[in-house]
């Protein structure tokens, strides 16, 4: 008797878990002024489509040479834009001078000593190329990321952060965690953003 009661409860639970029936509410009358949605196989009901003309589209372009160095001084006549193999008219053309916010992310593990000159030299050259309005931060990572210099427009502060890269303490490095942490910090930053990554 007890086993039968448990079986009934389990069966009842299984029936309840199946959810409501699909035809529930199908015969409820609609309020006045509301018609039924057309069915897909109803030839008398036609579907309408919406077309929107776009008058202006912005296209940001970076042109580099074979060494990945940016090429300066390009003008409108140096570019052609195509849409479905149809050449489009370039109405506005101007260089983008918006400030850049960049995080210089440097691996600082046990192998750093082998590449110290390459790492510091490359990072210093990049810092030196920043414009006056650009923001930069320096982050080193081994088993965790560490902010050596927080966001600043002062290049000297970034150079001072590089000088703190002396003797690494750990062999292990967490590249993906460091990149994720950096991307998370950049989420709240407006404008152009970049990560300059120096890693083995």
C-alpha positions in Angstrom: 0.0 0.0 0.0 2.8 2.4 1.0 4.8 1.5 -2.2 1.6 2.2 -4.3 1.2 5.6 -2.7 4.8 6.5 -3.4 4.4 5.3 -7.0 1.3 7.5 -7.4 3.1 10.5 -6.0 6.1 10.0 -8.4 3.8 9.5 -11.4 1.8 12.6 -10.4 5.1 14.6 -10.1 6.1 13.4 -13.5 2.8 14.5 -15.0 3.1 17.9 -13.4 6.7 18.3 -14.6 5.5 18.0 -18.2 4.2 21.6 -18.1 1.0 23.2 -19.4 -0.8 21.9 -22.5 -0.1 23.6 -25.7 -3.7 24.4 -26.6 -4.5 26.1 -23.3 -5.9 29.6 -24.1 -6.2 28.9 -27.8 -10.0 29.4 -27.7 -10.0 32.6 -25.6 -11.7 35.4 -27.5 -9.5 38.4 -28.3 -10.4 41.9 -27.1 -12.1 44.2 -29.6 -9.7 45.9 -32.1 -7.1 43.1 -31.9 -6.8 40.6 -34.7 -5.0 37.3 -34.8 -1.4 37.1 -36.0 -1.2 35.8 -39.5 -0.1 32.2 -39.8 2.9 31.3 -41.9 0.8 29.2 -44.3 -2.0 31.7 -44.7 -1.9 33.1 -48.3 -4.4 35.9 -47.6 -2.0 37.5 -45.0 1.0 39.2 -46.4 4.1 40.1 -44.3 5.6 43.6 -44.7 9.3 44.4 -44.8 11.2 47.5 -43.6 14.0 49.0 -45.7 16.2 51.8 -44.3 18.7 53.9 -46.3 22.0 54.7 -44.6 23.3 58.0 -45.8 26.7 58.0 -44.0 28.9 55.2 -42.6 32.0 55.8 -40.6 35.0 53.6 -41.5 38.1 53.7 -39.2 41.3 52.7 -41.0 44.9 52.1 -40.0 47.4 51.7 -42.8 50.8 50.1 -42.0 53.9 49.1 -44.0 55.4 45.6 -44.1 57.0 46.3 -40.7 53.6 47.2 -39.2 54.7 50.9 -38.8 51.8 53.3 -39.3 51.9 55.3 -42.6 51.3 59.0 -42.2 50.2 61.7 -44.6 47.5 59.7 -46.6 44.7 61.6 -48.3 41.2 60.8 -49.6 42.5 60.0 -53.1 44.6 57.1 -51.6 41.4 55.2 -50.6 38.5 53.4 -52.3 35.5 52.0 -50.5 33.3 49.3 -52.1 29.9 47.9 -51.1 28.9 44.8 -53.0 31.5 45.6 -55.6 30.1 49.1 -56.1 32.4 51.9 -55.4 31.1 54.3 -52.8 31.6 58.1 -52.6 33.9 59.2 -49.7 32.3 62.4 -48.5 34.4 63.1 -45.4 38.0 62.3 -44.7 40.0 63.3 -41.7 42.8 61.9 -39.6 41.7 60.6 -36.2 43.5 62.6 -33.5 41.5 61.3 -30.5 43.6 60.4 -27.5 44.6 56.8 -26.9 44.3 54.9 -23.6 46.8 52.1 -23.5 48.0 49.5 -21.0 51.6 48.3 -21.4 51.4 44.7 -20.1 54.8 43.1 -19.5 55.6 39.5 -18.6 57.9 39.6 -15.6 58.7 35.9 -14.9 61.9 34.0 -14.5 62.8 34.2 -18.2 62.7 38.1 -18.1 66.5 38.2 -17.5 67.1 36.7 -21.0 65.0 39.3 -22.7 65.3 42.3 -20.4 66.9 44.6 -22.9 64.4 43.7 -25.6 61.5 44.2 -23.3 62.6 47.4 -21.6 63.8 48.9 -24.9 60.6 48.1 -26.8 58.4 49.4 -23.9 60.5 52.6 -23.6 60.2 53.2 -27.4 56.5 52.7 -27.2 56.1 55.1 -24.2 58.2 57.7 -26.1 55.8 57.5 -29.1 52.8 58.4 -27.0 51.3 61.8 -27.8 50.7 64.5 -25.1 47.0 63.7 -24.8 47.4 59.9 -24.6 47.0 58.0 -21.3 49.3 55.1 -20.4 49.5 52.5 -17.6 52.2 50.0 -16.9 51.3 46.5 -15.6 53.8 43.6 -14.9 52.6 40.1 -14.3 54.1 36.9 -12.9 51.7 34.8 -10.8 49.4 37.8 -10.6 49.3 41.2 -12.4 50.7 44.2 -10.5 50.1 47.8 -11.5 53.5 49.5 -11.6 52.2 52.9 -13.0 48.5 53.7 -13.0 46.9 55.7 -15.9 48.9 58.9 -16.5 49.9 61.3 -19.2 53.3 61.7 -17.6 55.8 59.7 -19.7 58.4 60.0 -16.9 56.1 58.2 -14.5 55.9 55.3 -17.0 59.7 55.2 -17.4 60.0 55.1 -13.6 57.7 52.1 -13.6 60.0 50.4 -16.1 62.9 50.9 -13.8 61.1 48.8 -11.1 61.5 45.7 -13.4 64.7 44.4 -11.7 64.7 40.8 -10.4 61.7 38.5 -11.1 60.4 36.6 -8.1 58.5 33.7 -9.8 58.9 31.3 -12.7 55.2 30.9 -13.3 53.2 33.5 -15.3 49.5 33.9 -15.8 49.1 35.5 -19.2 45.4 34.9 -19.6 44.5 36.2 -16.1 46.6 39.3 -16.7 44.9 40.0 -20.0 41.5 39.4 -18.5 42.2 41.7 -15.6 43.4 44.4 -18.0 40.4 44.1 -20.2 38.1 44.4 -17.2 39.9 47.6 -16.1 39.5 49.0 -19.6 35.7 48.3 -19.7 34.9 51.6 -18.1 37.2 53.7 -20.2 35.7 55.6 -23.1 37.4 56.3 -26.5 40.2 54.4 -28.2 41.8 51.7 -26.1 44.7 49.3 -26.6 46.9 46.7 -24.9 50.6 46.7 -25.7 51.6 43.1 -24.7 55.2 42.0 -24.2 55.2 38.3 -23.5 57.2 35.1 -24.3 
